[in-house]
Amino acid sequence: MPFQKIQAEKLSGAVVKQIELLILRGILRPGDRLPSERELADKLGVSRPSLREAVAALQDRGLLETRAGAGIFVGNVMGAEFSDTLVRLFSDHEEAMFDYISFRRDMEGMAAERAARLGSDTDLKVIQAIYDKMEAAHSKRNPLEESQLDAEFHLAIIEASHNVVMLHMMRAMFQLLREGVFYNRQMMFKQRTTRDMLLDQHRAINDAVQARDPDAARLAVSAHLTYVEDSLSDQQRTDRHEAIAVQRLEQEALR
């Protein structure tokens, strides 16, 4: 008969599974610090030896790391998504930037569509809260803050799509964006007109998601990223023209 005795699961194994799921679902993020050993054992209702065994297993898998004198942290599980060689290749060729925007348009359009259909009421409250912060930051004219909230807004929509593969893939992509591998997002906020239009576009995305209108959400994301693509293309053209004009001016001075 194909039956086997049921083995009681070790407490440490149950702890491992719970922390793995928190990381998989994006609730625990790379760099997040876990509570102290005593506090975490109490929260999980397990002994400290069982917790230590679980932490050791998660460290072996690269999901957790211990920093001397600082505590236990979620490991950089996204670190291996792109090799250093590939990152340098992305940085050196501008066509990668436009392919990146095209990829985001497809993936985030799908994410917004899913968020409008599948996001919980709490998911939508998180998206709304971040958008409200974007409106509040708009009057401060702080490009760094606006850029950070821009990324948080898009990632909140991806989280609300409840697709863990998409979530971790897009988090890795946004990390490269934060590091300036594809383009400097802060340059998008320099001009008042551009800043106003970007906020309007994010408002349209938020309104569609809050209304649970999947088609409108996808179209709003597509319109936003098409605008980003066109703006960056225009900026590159302007920079090229300026470089030529400088050369002409320098040559004129020699005549």
N, C-alpha and C positions, 0 to 999 in steps of 0.2 A: 504493500500500500504506500502511496506517495506522501505520507504524513510524517512530520518530524515534531519532536517536542519543542514547544515554544520556549524560547530563552528570554528571561527577563532582561530588559535593556539596562546596561550600566548607566548610572546617573551621569557620569562624565560624557557618555555618548549622547544623551538627551541634551546636555548643555551644548555640545558641539553642533548638533543639528539646529538648535535654536539660534545660535550666533551665526551659523552659516546662512540661515534664511534671512536674518536681519541684514547681512551683507549683500546677499543675492538680490533682495528687494530694494536695496539702496537706502534702507533706513539708517544703517551704520555706513558711514562713508570713509574712504581712505583718509587717515590722519586723525579720525575721531578717537578721543581718549575714553577708555572704558572706566567705570567706577572702580574704586579701590577693591582689593580682593575681598575684604570683609563685607563691604557694601554689596558687591556683585553676588557673593555667595548667599547673602541674606535675601536679595531680590529674587534669586533663582530657587531658593529653598534647598540648597545643597550644601554639603560640607566643603570646607576649604580644600581638603585633599582632592575631592572629586573635581572641584573647580580647577585646581592646579593641573590635574591630569588632562582636562579638556583644553585648557589654555596651551599646554605643551603640544597637544595634537594639532591645534589650530596654527600654532607657530611653525610646526613641521610642514604644514601645507602652505605657508606663506600668507595666511589670512590675518594673523596677529603678529605683533612684534613688541618686545619689551625694551624700553629705553631706560637705562640705568638712572635711578633717582627721579624718573618722571612718571613711570607707570606703563600700562599696557595700551597699545594703540592698534587701530585697524591698519593692516599693511597696505602698501601701495599696489592694490590688486590690478590697477590699470597700467602699471609701469611697463609691462611687456607688450602692450597693444601695438606700439610702433617702435621699431628699432631706431637707434640714433642715426644710422645711415639713411633710413627712409625719411626721418624728420628733416635731416639736412637737405635731402633731395626735394622735399616739399618746399623748404625755405628758399631754395635757389631757383625755382622755376615758377613764374607767376601763373602759368596755366593750372597749376595745382590749386591755386586760390579759387579760381572760377569753377573748377570741378568740385571743390569743397562746398561752395555755395549751392551748386546744383544738387549735390548730394543732400545737403541740409534741406533744401526746398522739398525734395521728394520725401525724406524721412520725417521731417517735422510736420509736413502737411498730413502725412499718415497719422502721426502722433496726435495732432490737434483733432483730427477726425475721430480717433479712438477716444481721446479725452472727453470730447463732447458726448459720445455715446456711453462710454464705460466708466468715466470718472465718477467717484462718489461725491456726495454733497460736500464732504470735508476736503476732497481734492480741489474742488472748485473754489472753496473758501480760501485755500492756500494761494491759488492762482490770483484770486481777487486781491488778497492782502499784498502780494508782491506788486501787482499793478498799481495799487493805491500808493505804495512807496515810490514807484516810478513817477507818478504824478507829483508827489510831494518833493521829489528830488529835482524835478524839471526846472523849478525856479531858482535852484541853487547854482546852476551852471557848473557843476562839478563832473567833468568827463569820467573820472575814475569811478565815482559812485554810480553814475548812470550806466556805465559799461557793466559793472558788477550786477546791477539789478536787471539789466537786459539779459545777461546769461542766466540768472536765477529764474527769470520769468519763463524763458524757453525750456529750461530743465524741469521746471514745475509742471509744465504741460506734458513733457515726455514722461515724467513720473506718473502723471494722472492717466497715461495711456495703458498702464499696467502690463507692459511687456518688458520683462527683465533683460532680455537680450538687447533690445533697442536702448534701454536705459544705460547699461554699462558701455555699450558702443558709443553712444552719443556723449556720455560723460568724458570718455577718452578724447573724442573729437573736440569738445569744448575746452578741455585742458590745453590742447595745442593752440586753440584760439586765444586763450588767456595768456599764453606764453608768446604770443605774437608770431607764431609760425606761419599762419595764413595771411593775416592782415592785422593792422593796429585798429582795434574797434574804437578807440578813443577819437581817432580822426573823424569818425562819422558824426561826432557830436560837436564839432567846432563851429559849424555854421548854424545860426539861429533857425533858418528855414528848414535845414536838414533835421535839426533836433525836434522841431515841431511836427514835421511829417513822420518821423520815427515814432513819436509818442502817439500820434493819430493811428498809425498802423498797429501798434501794440493794443491800443484801445479797441480797434476793430477785431483783432484776434480774441481779446478777452471777452468782448460782447458776444461773439459767436459761440465761444465755449460755454459761457454762462447761460446762454439761451439754449444750449444743447442742440445746436444746429451743425451737424458734422460737415455738410457741404460748404457752408459759409466759413467755418473754421479753417478748412483746408485751403479755400480760395484766399482767405485773409493772410495766411502764412505765405502762400505762393506770391501774393502781391508784395508783401513786405520784403521777401528775400530777392525778388526781382528788382525792387528798388535799390536794395543794398548792392546787388551786382552792377546795376547801371551806374550808381554813384561812384563805386570804386573804379569802374572803367573810365568814367569821366575824369576822375581825379588823376588816374595814370596818364590820360591824354594831356591834361593840363600840365602835369609835371614834365612830360616830354617836351611840350611846346615851350615851357619856361626854360628848360635846359638849352634848347636851341636858341632862344632869344638872348640868353646870357652869353652864349658863344658869339652871336652876332655883335652884341654890344662890346664885348672884349676886342673883337676884330676891328670894329669901327674906331675904337680908341687908339688903335695902332696906325690908322691912316693919316 
